[in-house]
Amino acid sequence: MKKAMRLFLTGNMQSLFYKQSIKDVADGYNVRGFLRIKSDGKVEIFLEGESGNVDTVVDICKAGPKYAQVRSFEQKEEKLQDFKDFRIINF
Protein backbone atom coordinates (compact mmCIF):
# COMPACT_ATOMS: atom_id res chain seq x y z
CA MET A 1 0.00 0.00 0.00
CA LYS A 2 1.29 3.44 -0.88
CA LYS A 3 1.27 6.50 1.32
CA ALA A 4 2.53 10.06 1.43
CA MET A 5 3.92 12.13 4.31
CA ARG A 6 4.95 15.77 4.66
CA LEU A 7 7.63 16.56 7.24
CA PHE A 8 8.77 19.86 8.73
CA LEU A 9 12.05 19.88 10.64
CA THR A 10 14.13 22.52 12.37
CA GLY A 11 17.67 22.33 13.60
CA ASN A 12 21.16 22.35 12.16
CA MET A 13 20.42 20.70 8.79
CA GLN A 14 21.17 23.44 6.29
CA SER A 15 24.22 21.78 4.82
CA LEU A 16 24.36 20.18 1.42
CA PHE A 17 25.41 16.97 3.18
CA TYR A 18 22.02 16.63 4.91
CA LYS A 19 20.08 17.32 1.72
CA GLN A 20 22.15 14.92 -0.38
CA SER A 21 22.09 12.17 2.25
CA ILE A 22 18.28 12.31 2.47
CA LYS A 23 18.05 12.22 -1.34
CA ASP A 24 20.34 9.17 -1.44
CA VAL A 25 18.24 7.40 1.22
CA ALA A 26 14.97 8.22 -0.57
CA ASP A 27 16.40 6.98 -3.87
CA GLY A 28 17.64 3.80 -2.19
CA TYR A 29 14.17 3.04 -0.81
CA ASN A 30 12.40 4.05 -4.04
CA VAL A 31 10.63 6.92 -2.27
CA ARG A 32 9.71 9.96 -4.35
CA GLY A 33 9.01 13.59 -3.48
CA PHE A 34 11.15 16.58 -2.60
CA LEU A 35 13.20 18.38 0.03
CA ARG A 36 13.42 22.15 0.30
CA ILE A 37 14.52 24.77 2.79
CA LYS A 38 11.70 27.24 3.40
CA SER A 39 12.24 30.96 3.87
CA ASP A 40 11.71 30.60 7.64
CA GLY A 41 14.59 28.07 7.80
CA LYS A 42 12.42 24.97 8.25
CA VAL A 43 13.24 21.94 6.16
CA GLU A 44 10.18 20.62 4.31
CA ILE A 45 10.27 17.06 3.01
CA PHE A 46 7.49 15.39 1.02
CA LEU A 47 7.75 11.59 0.73
CA GLU A 48 5.58 9.10 -1.12
CA GLY A 49 5.96 5.43 -1.93
CA GLU A 50 5.35 2.04 -0.37
CA SER A 51 4.22 2.44 3.24
CA GLY A 52 7.12 0.59 4.88
CA ASN A 53 9.70 2.42 2.77
CA VAL A 54 8.19 5.82 3.58
CA ASP A 55 8.20 4.96 7.31
CA THR A 56 11.88 3.99 7.12
CA VAL A 57 12.83 7.23 5.35
CA VAL A 58 10.79 9.26 7.89
CA ASP A 59 12.76 7.64 10.73
CA ILE A 60 16.05 8.44 8.99
CA CYS A 61 14.95 12.06 8.43
CA LYS A 62 14.16 12.37 12.17
CA ALA A 63 17.59 11.13 13.15
CA GLY A 64 19.48 12.83 10.35
CA PRO A 65 22.97 11.89 9.23
CA LYS A 66 26.04 12.32 11.40
CA TYR A 67 26.52 15.96 12.57
CA ALA A 68 22.91 16.95 11.82
CA GLN A 69 20.90 18.18 14.80
CA VAL A 70 17.14 17.84 14.42
CA ARG A 71 15.51 19.96 17.14
CA SER A 72 11.84 19.74 16.16
CA PHE A 73 9.91 17.41 13.93
CA GLU A 74 6.33 17.53 12.60
CA GLN A 75 4.71 15.10 10.21
CA LYS A 76 1.31 14.77 8.61
CA GLU A 77 -0.21 12.35 6.18
CA GLU A 78 -0.88 13.72 2.69
CA LYS A 79 -2.58 12.64 -0.52
CA LEU A 80 -0.43 10.90 -3.11
CA GLN A 81 0.83 13.31 -5.77
CA ASP A 82 2.51 10.83 -8.15
CA PHE A 83 6.04 12.23 -8.11
CA LYS A 84 8.39 10.51 -10.55
CA ASP A 85 11.59 10.91 -8.48
CA PHE A 86 13.03 12.62 -5.40
CA ARG A 87 14.40 16.13 -5.89
CA ILE A 88 16.17 18.78 -3.89
CA ILE A 89 14.41 22.06 -4.63
CA ASN A 90 16.53 25.19 -4.32
CA PHE A 91 15.12 28.69 -4.21
C-alpha positions as CSV (number, residue, x, y, z in Angstrom):
1,M,0.0,0.0,0.0
2,K,1.3,3.4,-0.9
3,K,1.3,6.5,1.3
4,A,2.5,10.1,1.4
5,M,3.9,12.1,4.3
6,R,4.9,15.8,4.7
7,L,7.6,16.6,7.2
8,F,8.8,19.9,8.7
9,L,12.1,19.9,10.6
10,T,14.1,22.5,12.4
11,G,17.7,22.3,13.6
12,N,21.2,22.4,12.2
13,M,20.4,20.7,8.8
14,Q,21.2,23.4,6.3
15,S,24.2,21.8,4.8
16,L,24.4,20.2,1.4
17,F,25.4,17.0,3.2
18,Y,22.0,16.6,4.9
19,K,20.1,17.3,1.7
20,Q,22.1,14.9,-0.4
21,S,22.1,12.2,2.2
22,I,18.3,12.3,2.5
23,K,18.0,12.2,-1.3
24,D,20.3,9.2,-1.4
25,V,18.2,7.4,1.2
26,A,15.0,8.2,-0.6
27,D,16.4,7.0,-3.9
28,G,17.6,3.8,-2.2
29,Y,14.2,3.0,-0.8
30,N,12.4,4.1,-4.0
31,V,10.6,6.9,-2.3
32,R,9.7,10.0,-4.3
33,G,9.0,13.6,-3.5
34,F,11.2,16.6,-2.6
35,L,13.2,18.4,0.0
36,R,13.4,22.2,0.3
37,I,14.5,24.8,2.8
38,K,11.7,27.2,3.4
39,S,12.2,31.0,3.9
40,D,11.7,30.6,7.6
41,G,14.6,28.1,7.8
42,K,12.4,25.0,8.2
43,V,13.2,21.9,6.2
44,E,10.2,20.6,4.3
45,I,10.3,17.1,3.0
46,F,7.5,15.4,1.0
47,L,7.7,11.6,0.7
48,E,5.6,9.1,-1.1
49,G,6.0,5.4,-1.9
50,E,5.3,2.0,-0.4
51,S,4.2,2.4,3.2
52,G,7.1,0.6,4.9
53,N,9.7,2.4,2.8
54,V,8.2,5.8,3.6
55,D,8.2,5.0,7.3
56,T,11.9,4.0,7.1
57,V,12.8,7.2,5.4
58,V,10.8,9.3,7.9
59,D,12.8,7.6,10.7
60,I,16.1,8.4,9.0
61,C,15.0,12.1,8.4
62,K,14.2,12.4,12.2
63,A,17.6,11.1,13.2
64,G,19.5,12.8,10.3
65,P,23.0,11.9,9.2
66,K,26.0,12.3,11.4
67,Y,26.5,16.0,12.6
68,A,22.9,16.9,11.8
69,Q,20.9,18.2,14.8
70,V,17.1,17.8,14.4
71,R,15.5,20.0,17.1
72,S,11.8,19.7,16.2
73,F,9.9,17.4,13.9
74,E,6.3,17.5,12.6
75,Q,4.7,15.1,10.2
76,K,1.3,14.8,8.6
77,E,-0.2,12.3,6.2
78,E,-0.9,13.7,2.7
79,K,-2.6,12.6,-0.5
80,L,-0.4,10.9,-3.1
81,Q,0.8,13.3,-5.8
82,D,2.5,10.8,-8.2
83,F,6.0,12.2,-8.1
84,K,8.4,10.5,-10.5
85,D,11.6,10.9,-8.5
86,F,13.0,12.6,-5.4
87,R,14.4,16.1,-5.9
88,I,16.2,18.8,-3.9
89,I,14.4,22.1,-4.6
90,N,16.5,25.2,-4.3
91,F,15.1,28.7,-4.2
